């Protein structure tokens, strides 16, 4: 057994690609070794900015010998068929053996293949890997045809202490590599992994990314503590910086305290995104400090003042730009930006951002009615300003702080905390692990923004398909579900979809007149008259406008004609998203389907009913009732199919012919009535308790009573009784959709 060491040495590999690249190198080489029959003990991959490395232990020096038996034609087959088999198997006629089976005598070739030298397998594997490496982006350089993420300089390949020599499109392989670009650039040779790792250290290269991350983090914390500050933790940034340096040397610098007037989100973004600096915080005040920590890739020859000074000057220029944009934005008000939103197209079929804002305003005011403690005026005001910062100088320069800057500007012009917070929060949650805001006004605007997106894109038939979701509609739906369920908002989803879908249709037609138009409802209609349009609600005219553009009327009709289909698709889409969201919480998807099938679209009520149903099915009564229900449904299905008719008529108790059947019929009436009353008051536990009373009479019925009685009248009534069982149990949920 021997060890294998591979290194692919190149110009700087982007930090974001290094982890996957090292994993891909390990996967491709290991798959090639296994495919050739070379087993091994372990494989570890590493990455630095200029190299990918792989260390494989316990590799055999040769592949195993192979003995293969191949069946050929019959022994009395034509000579041409036998000759073809010989050529394919690579053997002579005398090497064949004959064997008899039930179908006759056949020829067999025994093919013996000697093992191959592992060095040959390794060389082929590396060449194939390099030529087919799955970089997200790659380039050619010089006169060669090889593609790599950056120019590839050399390949190190040492097996069992000996270099394997070959080349890939002019890139040589051997036992040599290089150290740090600036501090130790000369080439050196290695004999094995231990020698390689140590010599890299001697040449100012730390091979293991995790070790570089630890060094950066620990040193940064030490520097911050020495300055009386706290390091703002950022694991992602630490990993990124570790991918930028081979010999990390963290240092601390400072910037003018006047820059702390700029919102801290912008300061953090400027230091993190543009400069890869770590931020510090003053523990006494909880505010950012004017100290930052950066990571050099060299050990400075002086005390570090030159490197520190250079980084301070670069950061000062960046922060000066940020402060300039911030100060300029504060000279105006958010309302001043609204006109510019007319020049930004949200989507060619859904209008401009200004039109979108008008829709969100109306929907926010409408939703405020269903959100406890929500002021409709504040919700509408927040919605009006929620996109205004998109055309601010700060957001133009730093798009990542949209919403955040809107809050600062709203506070600066005297808006209430509720309005300002809603402007910031209306994009939330951006991911499944982000917190959902709970402030009433924030909830209203965030819900309206997401519902506008969903209704609009479903209305123009831009639904998610398979793995494609270019407009992030699945994320928007999950956000809506979280807002509604976490804040216990009682609202009909279908009604909201319907109202807002009509708003969309009207906005396409009415354009600027939409600002005078109330929240739409099914009783609002648009009539086309000669030269004008009339808008009516409950047959009462609201207003009319002059009208000339026929293409808008066609768009309106197109958008509105499939309204019911769109609403059905949206409700179904939300049902699927609800199952996905609840699956992570351990809720069974079939129970959601069973409740959803009853036509309920109040998400809070649906989940409460699912919770009660789940608890009920975990009891003996629930398990046995489900079994009894399925037995009744299966018998009924068979008999209805056989007879070609449904047995959903009323039960004639006098024609049941058995005490157990009569007892069950009476129990069904009582249980269904009690369950219905409990459902009306949303006492789902009581509804389940009502169903539980059916367990004993159903068990007794199936134990004592023959359904298909010889008397036709009795049989019909007993089948009707089974239909009554199905109907009574389905009062709470569609039990046919419950698994088990």
Beta strands, then each sheet from edge to edge (+ up, - down):
strand 1: 2-10
strand 2: 42-48
strand 3: 51-59
strand 4: 66-74
strand 5: 96-101
strand 6: 104-113
strand 7: 152-159
strand 8: 162-163
strand 9: 167-168
strand 10: 171-174
strand 11: 176-178
strand 12: 187-189
strand 13: 230-231
strand 14: 249-254
strand 15: 278-281
strand 16: 288-296
strand 17: 345-347
strand 18: 351-352
strand 19: 524-529
strand 20: 532-537
strand 21: 540-546
sheet 1: 2+ 3- 1+ 7- 8+
sheet 2: 2+ 3- 1+ 7- 10- 9+
sheet 3: 4+ 6- 5+
sheet 4: 11+ 12-
sheet 5: 13+ 15- 16+ 14-
sheet 6: 17+ 18-
sheet 7: 19+ 20- 21+
end
